[in-house]
Protein backbone atom coordinates (compact mmCIF):
# COMPACT_ATOMS: atom_id res chain seq x y z
CA UNK A 1 0.00 0.00 0.00
CA UNK A 2 1.50 3.31 -1.03
CA UNK A 3 1.92 6.23 1.30
CA UNK A 4 -0.45 8.39 -0.74
CA UNK A 5 -3.19 5.71 -0.63
CA UNK A 6 -2.78 5.36 3.14
CA UNK A 7 -3.10 9.12 3.45
CA UNK A 8 -6.30 9.12 1.38
CA UNK A 9 -7.78 6.35 3.57
CA UNK A 10 -6.89 8.31 6.71
CA UNK A 11 -8.52 11.46 5.35
CA UNK A 12 -11.62 9.50 4.32
CA UNK A 13 -11.88 7.85 7.75
CA UNK A 14 -11.43 11.21 9.50
CA UNK A 15 -14.20 12.79 7.40
CA UNK A 16 -16.54 9.87 8.13
CA UNK A 17 -15.83 10.19 11.87
CA UNK A 18 -16.50 13.93 11.77
CA UNK A 19 -19.79 13.39 9.92
CA UNK A 20 -20.84 10.68 12.41
CA UNK A 21 -19.90 12.90 15.38
CA UNK A 22 -21.79 15.88 13.95
CA UNK A 23 -24.89 13.80 13.18
CA UNK A 24 -24.89 12.11 16.56
CA UNK A 25 -24.44 15.22 18.70
CA UNK A 26 -26.49 17.41 16.39
CA UNK A 27 -29.45 15.09 16.91
CA UNK A 28 -29.02 15.28 20.66
CA UNK A 29 -29.00 19.07 20.69
CA UNK A 30 -31.83 19.60 18.23
CA UNK A 31 -35.44 19.55 19.48
CA UNK A 32 -36.94 16.11 18.93
CA UNK A 33 -40.60 17.17 18.96
CA UNK A 34 -43.02 20.06 18.91
CA UNK A 35 -43.13 19.92 22.72
CA UNK A 36 -39.34 20.33 22.93
CA UNK A 37 -39.54 23.35 20.65
CA UNK A 38 -42.24 24.92 22.83
CA UNK A 39 -40.33 24.22 26.04
CA UNK A 40 -37.12 25.71 24.62
CA UNK A 41 -39.04 28.81 23.56
CA UNK A 42 -40.54 29.06 27.06
CA UNK A 43 -37.05 28.84 28.53
CA UNK A 44 -35.86 31.65 26.24
CA UNK A 45 -38.82 33.85 27.17
CA UNK A 46 -38.24 33.14 30.86
CA UNK A 47 -34.58 34.14 30.53
CA UNK A 48 -35.54 37.33 28.68
CA UNK A 49 -38.06 38.17 31.40
CA UNK A 50 -35.47 37.68 34.12
CA UNK A 51 -32.97 39.93 32.36
CA UNK A 52 -35.27 42.70 31.14
CA UNK A 53 -35.46 45.92 33.18
CA UNK A 54 -38.09 47.67 31.05
CA UNK A 55 -41.56 47.24 32.53
CA UNK A 56 -43.48 47.49 29.24
CA UNK A 57 -41.15 44.95 27.64
CA UNK A 58 -41.60 42.62 30.60
CA UNK A 59 -45.38 42.81 30.34
CA UNK A 60 -45.24 41.98 26.64
CA UNK A 61 -42.84 39.08 27.24
CA UNK A 62 -45.03 37.72 30.02
CA UNK A 63 -48.07 37.86 27.75
CA UNK A 64 -46.22 35.80 25.13
CA UNK A 65 -45.00 33.41 27.82
CA UNK A 66 -48.53 32.96 29.22
CA UNK A 67 -50.07 32.30 25.81
CA UNK A 68 -47.35 29.84 24.79
CA UNK A 69 -47.59 28.05 28.14
CA UNK A 70 -51.30 27.44 27.55
CA UNK A 71 -50.66 26.16 24.02
CA UNK A 72 -47.95 23.83 25.31
CA UNK A 73 -50.28 22.41 27.96
CA UNK A 74 -52.99 21.81 25.36
CA UNK A 75 -50.50 20.18 22.96
CA UNK A 76 -49.06 18.05 25.76
CA UNK A 77 -52.50 16.99 27.03
CA UNK A 78 -51.96 18.74 30.33
CA UNK A 79 -48.21 18.26 30.75
CA UNK A 80 -45.04 19.91 29.48
CA UNK A 81 -42.11 17.47 29.72
CA UNK A 82 -39.07 19.07 31.34
CA UNK A 83 -40.92 22.19 32.50
CA UNK A 84 -39.25 21.89 35.93
CA UNK A 85 -36.08 23.19 34.27
CA UNK A 86 -37.66 26.66 34.23
CA UNK A 87 -36.91 27.91 37.72
CA UNK A 88 -39.47 30.72 37.59
CA UNK A 89 -42.40 28.27 37.47
CA UNK A 90 -43.89 26.54 40.50
CA UNK A 91 -45.09 23.09 39.44
CA UNK A 92 -47.29 21.06 41.81
CA UNK A 93 -48.93 17.68 41.13
CA UNK A 94 -51.45 15.92 43.35
CA UNK A 95 -50.65 12.45 44.60
CA UNK A 96 -53.67 11.00 42.76
CA UNK A 97 -52.37 12.39 39.44
CA UNK A 98 -55.64 14.20 38.75
CA UNK A 99 -54.71 17.81 39.53
CA UNK A 100 -51.75 20.03 38.65
CA UNK A 101 -51.02 23.68 39.41
CA UNK A 102 -48.57 25.81 37.42
CA UNK A 103 -48.10 29.32 38.83
CA UNK A 104 -45.64 32.18 38.59
CA UNK A 105 -45.36 35.84 39.55
CA UNK A 106 -44.38 38.92 37.58
CA UNK A 107 -42.62 41.66 39.51
CA UNK A 108 -43.83 45.15 38.60
CA UNK A 109 -42.56 48.62 39.55
CA UNK A 110 -44.15 48.46 43.02
CA UNK A 111 -45.83 45.04 43.42
CA UNK A 112 -46.40 41.62 41.87
CA UNK A 113 -48.93 40.08 39.50
CA UNK A 114 -49.84 36.39 39.39
CA UNK A 115 -50.40 34.02 36.49
CA UNK A 116 -50.94 30.34 35.98
CA UNK A 117 -52.88 27.32 34.84
CA UNK A 118 -54.69 24.47 36.56
CA UNK A 119 -54.99 21.06 34.88
CA UNK A 120 -57.68 18.59 35.89
CA UNK A 121 -57.47 14.92 34.82
CA UNK A 122 -60.45 12.98 36.04
CA UNK A 123 -60.43 9.21 35.41
CA UNK A 124 -61.41 8.21 31.85
CA UNK A 125 -61.53 11.87 30.77
CA UNK A 126 -59.09 13.99 28.84
CA UNK A 127 -57.13 16.70 30.65
CA UNK A 128 -58.92 20.03 31.02
CA UNK A 129 -56.73 23.15 31.11
CA UNK A 130 -57.95 26.21 33.03
CA UNK A 131 -56.20 29.56 32.54
CA UNK A 132 -56.11 31.59 35.77
CA UNK A 133 -57.00 35.28 35.89
CA UNK A 134 -55.81 37.12 39.00
CA UNK A 135 -58.54 39.30 40.49
CA UNK A 136 -57.36 39.34 44.09
CA UNK A 137 -57.53 43.15 44.15
CA UNK A 138 -61.30 42.92 43.58
CA UNK A 139 -61.97 40.51 46.44
CA UNK A 140 -63.84 42.04 49.32
CA UNK A 141 -63.96 39.60 52.21
CA UNK A 142 -61.52 37.17 50.66
CA UNK A 143 -61.96 34.49 53.31
CA UNK A 144 -65.65 34.10 52.39
CA UNK A 145 -65.37 34.49 48.61
CA UNK A 146 -65.91 31.71 46.06
CA UNK A 147 -64.07 32.15 42.77
CA UNK A 148 -63.43 30.40 39.48
CA UNK A 149 -60.54 30.35 37.03
CA UNK A 150 -61.36 33.84 35.75
CA UNK A 151 -61.92 35.11 39.31
CA UNK A 152 -58.81 33.81 41.04
CA UNK A 153 -57.13 35.04 44.22
CA UNK A 154 -53.67 35.09 42.64
CA UNK A 155 -50.77 33.40 44.37
CA UNK A 156 -47.52 31.57 43.81
CA UNK A 157 -48.30 28.13 45.24
CA UNK A 158 -45.44 26.27 46.86
CA UNK A 159 -47.10 23.17 48.36
CA UNK A 160 -50.29 21.15 48.00
CA UNK A 161 -52.16 18.24 49.58
CA UNK A 162 -55.19 16.40 48.30
CA UNK A 163 -57.94 15.87 50.85
CA UNK A 164 -60.51 13.11 50.53
CA UNK A 165 -63.57 12.85 52.73
CA UNK A 166 -66.45 10.55 51.95
CA UNK A 167 -66.91 10.92 48.17
CA UNK A 168 -65.45 14.42 47.87
CA UNK A 169 -61.92 15.45 46.93
CA UNK A 170 -60.42 18.90 47.19
CA UNK A 171 -56.89 20.29 47.00
CA UNK A 172 -55.42 22.45 49.74
CA UNK A 173 -52.67 24.73 48.45
CA UNK A 174 -50.25 26.96 50.33
CA UNK A 175 -49.17 30.14 48.61
CA UNK A 176 -47.73 33.61 48.80
CA UNK A 177 -49.18 36.86 47.41
CA UNK A 178 -47.12 40.05 47.26
CA UNK A 179 -49.55 42.15 45.22
CA UNK A 180 -50.44 44.54 48.04
CA UNK A 181 -48.52 47.77 48.51
CA UNK A 182 -48.04 47.65 52.29
CA UNK A 183 -48.24 43.94 53.11
CA UNK A 184 -47.54 40.49 51.76
CA UNK A 185 -49.68 37.47 52.43
CA UNK A 186 -49.47 33.78 53.08
CA UNK A 187 -52.64 31.94 52.20
CA UNK A 188 -54.34 28.59 52.30
CA UNK A 189 -56.46 28.09 49.21
CA UNK A 190 -58.95 25.34 48.42
CA UNK A 191 -59.54 24.20 44.83
CA UNK A 192 -61.81 21.51 43.45
CA UNK A 193 -63.27 20.59 40.08
CA UNK A 194 -66.88 19.67 39.46
CA UNK A 195 -68.27 20.95 36.16
CA UNK A 196 -65.82 23.87 36.49
CA UNK A 197 -62.74 24.73 38.50
CA UNK A 198 -63.71 26.42 41.75
CA UNK A 199 -61.74 28.13 44.51
CA UNK A 200 -62.95 28.51 48.07
CA UNK A 201 -64.74 25.96 50.23
CA UNK A 202 -66.06 26.09 53.80
CA UNK A 203 -63.46 23.81 55.37
CA UNK A 204 -61.74 26.17 57.86
CA UNK A 205 -63.11 26.28 61.38
CA UNK A 206 -61.43 29.20 63.14
CA UNK A 207 -64.00 29.50 65.92
CA UNK A 208 -66.14 32.09 64.15
CA UNK A 209 -69.86 31.59 63.62
CA UNK A 210 -69.34 30.95 59.89
CA UNK A 211 -66.58 28.72 58.55
CA UNK A 212 -64.11 30.30 56.12
CA UNK A 213 -63.47 29.32 52.52
CA UNK A 214 -59.78 30.28 52.46
CA UNK A 215 -57.33 31.71 54.97
CA UNK A 216 -55.27 34.83 54.28
CA UNK A 217 -52.48 36.01 56.58
CA UNK A 218 -51.35 39.58 55.79
CA UNK A 219 -48.16 40.73 57.48
CA UNK A 220 -45.25 43.16 57.23
CA UNK A 221 -43.28 43.27 53.99
CA UNK A 222 -40.14 43.21 56.13
CA UNK A 223 -40.95 39.93 57.90
CA UNK A 224 -41.24 36.30 56.85
CA UNK A 225 -44.15 34.17 58.00
CA UNK A 226 -43.79 30.40 57.81
CA UNK A 227 -46.74 28.23 56.78
CA UNK A 228 -46.26 24.57 55.94
CA UNK A 229 -47.65 21.04 56.11
CA UNK A 230 -46.20 19.24 59.10
CA UNK A 231 -48.15 16.14 57.99
CA UNK A 232 -51.18 15.22 55.89
CA UNK A 233 -53.40 16.25 58.79
CA UNK A 234 -51.50 19.16 60.32
CA UNK A 235 -50.53 22.64 59.12
CA UNK A 236 -48.19 24.72 61.31
CA UNK A 237 -47.66 28.47 61.03
CA UNK A 238 -46.14 31.45 62.81
CA UNK A 239 -48.52 33.39 65.00
CA UNK A 240 -48.72 36.99 63.81
CA UNK A 241 -49.03 39.93 66.20
CA UNK A 242 -48.72 43.72 65.89
CA UNK A 243 -45.41 45.30 66.87
CA UNK A 244 -47.30 47.20 69.59
CA UNK A 245 -50.93 47.32 70.79
CA UNK A 246 -51.42 50.64 69.00
CA UNK A 247 -50.98 48.89 65.66
CA UNK A 248 -53.86 46.46 66.21
CA UNK A 249 -55.59 45.83 62.86
CA UNK A 250 -52.84 47.53 60.82
CA UNK A 251 -51.37 44.45 59.16
CA UNK A 252 -48.31 46.19 57.73
CA UNK A 253 -47.04 46.12 61.33
CA UNK A 254 -47.79 42.44 62.00
CA UNK A 255 -44.83 40.10 62.45
CA UNK A 256 -44.20 36.58 63.83
CA UNK A 257 -44.00 36.66 67.64
CA UNK A 258 -42.08 33.36 68.11
CA UNK A 259 -45.21 31.39 68.98
CA UNK A 260 -47.08 29.06 66.65
CA UNK A 261 -50.61 28.23 65.56
CA UNK A 262 -51.87 25.14 63.78
CA UNK A 263 -54.73 23.69 61.80
CA UNK A 264 -55.68 20.06 62.39
CA UNK A 265 -57.76 18.07 59.93
CA UNK A 266 -60.73 16.04 61.10
CA UNK A 267 -63.39 14.67 58.75
CA UNK A 268 -62.30 16.95 55.93
CA UNK A 269 -62.42 20.10 58.09
CA UNK A 270 -59.39 22.07 59.31
CA UNK A 271 -59.81 23.31 62.88
CA UNK A 272 -57.69 26.21 64.10
CA UNK A 273 -55.59 25.72 67.21
CA UNK A 274 -53.98 28.82 68.68
CA UNK A 275 -50.71 28.67 70.61
CA UNK A 276 -49.71 25.30 69.25
CA UNK A 277 -46.80 23.75 71.15
CA UNK A 278 -44.32 23.40 68.29
CA UNK A 279 -41.74 21.98 70.68
CA UNK A 280 -43.54 18.67 70.32
CA UNK A 281 -42.28 18.54 66.74
CA UNK A 282 -38.61 17.60 66.99
CA UNK A 283 -37.92 18.40 63.36
CA UNK A 284 -39.74 21.77 63.27
CA UNK A 285 -36.65 23.83 62.53
CA UNK A 286 -35.57 21.38 59.83
CA UNK A 287 -38.99 21.67 58.21
CA UNK A 288 -38.76 25.48 58.31
CA UNK A 289 -35.34 25.35 56.69
CA UNK A 290 -36.50 23.00 53.94
CA UNK A 291 -39.58 25.12 53.25
CA UNK A 292 -37.56 28.31 52.92
CA UNK A 293 -35.24 26.62 50.44
CA UNK A 294 -38.23 25.46 48.43
CA UNK A 295 -39.70 28.97 48.29
CA UNK A 296 -36.45 30.67 47.38
CA UNK A 297 -36.81 29.73 43.72
CA UNK A 298 -36.03 32.56 41.36
CA UNK A 299 -39.23 34.32 40.37
CA UNK A 300 -39.92 37.16 38.04
Secondary structure, DSSP 8 states (H G I E B T S, - for coil): --HHHHHHHHHHHHHHHHHHHHHHHHHHHS--SHHHHHHHHHHHHHHHHHH---HHHHHHHHHHHHHHHHHHHHHTTT--TTGGG-TT-EEEE-TTSSEEEEEEEEE-SSSEEEEEEEEE--TTS--EEEEEEB-GGG-SSGGG--EETTSB---EEEEEEEEEETTEEEEEEEEEE--SSSEEEEEEEEEEESSSEEE--S-EE-SSSS-BSSEEEEEETTS---EEEEETTEEEEEEEEESSGGGTT-GGGEEEEEEEEEEEEETTEEEEEEEE-GGG-TTHHHHHHHHHHHHT----
